[in-house]
Amino acid sequence: MKLATWNVNSLAVRLPQLLDWLAGQPPEAPVDALVLQETKLTDDKFPHAELAAAGWRAAWFGQKTYNGVALLVREGLGEATDVVRNIPGFDDGQARVIAGTVGAGDAALRVIGAYFPNGQEPDSEKFAYKMRWQDALHDWVQGELARHPRLVLMGDFNVAPEDRDVHDPVAWAGQIHCTPEERAQFQRLLALGLVDAFRLFEQPPKSWSWWDYRNLAFRKNQGLRIDHILVSPALAPRVTACTIDKQPRRNERPSDHAPVIVQLAD
């Protein structure tokens, strides 16, 4: 199974790019499920008909102007089941989480797509919210792992876990996405047994998933790796590849994020 995550930074703007990217996947290895972040659409505006026409079943959770997440499943695998929107028990007016079970029987996967809060800056109220949100996510994912040993957590985590995930660690030290508190939260998820699929393999240096629109950051390859795919212990031995596809970042009017893809053996 091939899974992907992509912060599209407005699905209304990026829908043609998304459809082109999905259609351009190799026929022998198509994407089976994809989570999206920052769709920035209310539920009534979600383009489910266009996606269905292209062969995708969708579950979505939207919000006007901000946030918004979706889970797409390739036709033939059925719709995602047991869909959950946002973190159960956590009072949150922002659309940041969608989860569903993809496939059936022994091949079923529990897929959680998440758009982690940005946090704005350390010591701000938005940063405090980010810490509360991540505490709630951690506790919920811990329970999900107990119920679903075959689990994938993926999305825009808004954290660069290590200095090697930052183009300029000195300049970014202590800044949002790179604070000790955010990195500690990432490590707490790993402590549940989750594995960073990207780090299972030798990767090219300076591999980022996000580049600021400003200052020619993409052209200069000045970015951060903040989009991640974490797999459960049961799935980690089945990961055969994990890559960042930079090509969509070269599009006209691109998202500032690139898709991240993981391949799982049968």
N, C-alpha and C positions, 0 to 999 in steps of 0.2 A: 504494500500500500504506500502511496505517495501523498504526503500531507504538506501543506504550505500555510504560511501566515504573511499578511501584507496589510500594512497601514496605508490605505489608499488616499487618505487626506481629502475626502469628499468624493463619495461614490457618484454623485450627480455629474461631476467633472470628469472623473476617471473611469466611468463605466465602459466606454469604448476601448480604453487601454486594457482594462481587466478582461473583457471578452476576447480581445486579440491575444493577450498573454495566455489565456486558458486554451484557446484554439491552437496556439503555436506550440503546445507541449508535444513531445514525441508520442506518436500513436502507440508505440510499444511500452511507453511508460507515462501514461497520463496522470495528472493530478486527480486524486480520488476525493479529497476533502480539503477545504480552504477556509481559514478564518480571516475576517476583515476587521479592521479597526478604523475609527474616525469616518464612518459612513456619512455622518452629519445630515441624516434624513429622519424625518418623522416616519412612523411605521406605514402611514398611508401613502408615502412617497417612495417607498422601497421598490426597486425595479424587478419584482419577482417574475413578472410576465416575460421580460426580456431575458432574464436568466433561465427561465424554464424553456424558452424557445431555443436557447443554446445548449440545453441538456443538463441543467443544474437545478437541484431542489434546494430551497433556501429556508433557513430559520433566521429571524432577525429581531433586533431590539434597538429601536431608534430614539433619537432625540434631536430636536431642532437646533441647527447651527453647530452643535458641539457633539463630541463623542459618537456613540453609535457603533454597534458590533453586529456581525453576521457570521453564520456558519453555512457554507455551501457544500453540497454533496453531489458527486457525479451521478447522473441518471444511470440506473442499473443497480446501484447500491441501496436504493430506497431512500426514504427521508430519515433524517436524524430523529431518534426517539428519546423519550425522557428528557426533553429540552428544559433547561433551567436558565432563567434570565436574572442576572445579578447574583450577588452572594446571599444565599438564604440567611435570614436572621440579621443582616446588616442593613440598617436604614440608610438608603442611598438614593438620591434623586437623579443620579447620573447613570447613563446606559453604558456600562463598561464590561460586562461579562455575559457570555453565552456559552452554554455547554450542551452537549448532546451525545448520544451513543450512535456510532456509525458502524454499519454492518450488523451481522447477527451471529449468534452461537459463539463458538470458540474464536472466531475471527473478529468479533466485535471490539471496537475501541471506544473508550470514553475520551472525547475531545473537548477540551476547555479552551476557549478563545478569550483573551483578556486584553483590555486597554488600560494599563496601569496609569494612575494619576501622574501628571508631570511633576507636581510639587512646587513649581515656580522658583522658590529659593529657600535655602535652609532657614529655619526659625520662623517661617511664615505660617499662617493658618493653613494654607494649601499644603504645605509640607507636613504639618501635623495630621491633616486629613489623609495624606498619602500613607503615613505610618499606620494610622488606624485601619485604613482600607487593606493594607498588606497584612496586618495582624489577622484580620477577618478572613482574608483569602487563604492564608497559611492554614488556619484551623479548619476551614471548609475543605481545602484540598487534601488535608490529612484524612478526613473522613471519606472523601471520594476515593482515595487510594485504597482504603480498606474495603470499599464496596466494588471497586473496579481496578483490579491489578494491572490491566492493560490500559494505561492512561497517558495522554499527552496534554501538556499545558503549554500553550504557545500564544504569542502575541507581541505587542509593543510593551516591553517591560519598563521603558523609560529609565533604565539603569545600565551603565557600562560596568560589568562585574569586576574587571581587573584593569590595570594600567595598559595592558596590551590591547584592550578594547577601545582605546582613546588615541586619537592622532597626536595629541600633545598632552601627555599626563601632567606635566608641570603646570601648564596654563589652566588645566581643568581641575586640578587638585582642590577638593573641598567644594567645588561647584555642583550645582544641581546635575543629577545623573551620575555623579561620581563621589558623593559624600559617603563617609563611613557607615552612616545609618542605612542608606539605600543598599549598599553592598552587603551589609549584614543581613538585610531582609532577603536578598537573593541567596545568600548562603544558608539561611534558614530553610528555604525551599529545597535546596540540595540536601540538607540534613534529613529531610523526609525520605530520602532515597532517590529523588529525581536526579536525572543526569542531563547535563548540557550537551545535547546531541552534536552541536558544532565542534565542541572540544574533544569529541571521541576520535577526531582525525587530525592529522597534520594539515594545517591550513596556511594559505599564503599570508605573509605578513601584511599588516595594514588592511585587514578585511573589515569593512564597516557595513552597516545596514541603513545608516541615516547620514545625510549631509545637509547642512543648512542651505537654504536658498541664497543666502547672502555671501558676498566676498568670494565668489567663484569656488565655493567649498568643494563641490563635486569635481570640477576640473582639476583642482589641486589635490584631490583625494584627502581632504581634511574632514573626517567624519568620526562617528562613534558606532560601536556595535551595541544597539539597545533593543533589537528585535530578536527574540530567542524561542527555541523549541526545547522544552524539557520533557524527557520521557521517563516512564516508571522503570523500576528495576527489571520487571518482567519483559519490557520491550527493548531495553538497552542493548542486549546481545543481538537483537534483530536489526539494528540500525546499520545500514550499509553505506549511507552517504548523507551528508548535510552540507548544503551550499547556500550562498547568497547570490541571487541573480541580479547583477547590476544593470542589465540591459534596459529594463523599464525606466531607470533613472535618467536615461539618455533621451527619453521621449520629449516631444514638445509638451509643455505644461505638465511635467511629471509630478507624481507624489515625491515628497522629500525622503521617503523610505523605499527600500527595495524588498522584494519578496525573499523569504527564507524558506527553504525546502528540505524536507527529510524523507529519505527512502527507507522503508521497512521491508525486510525479507518476509516471505510467507511463513 
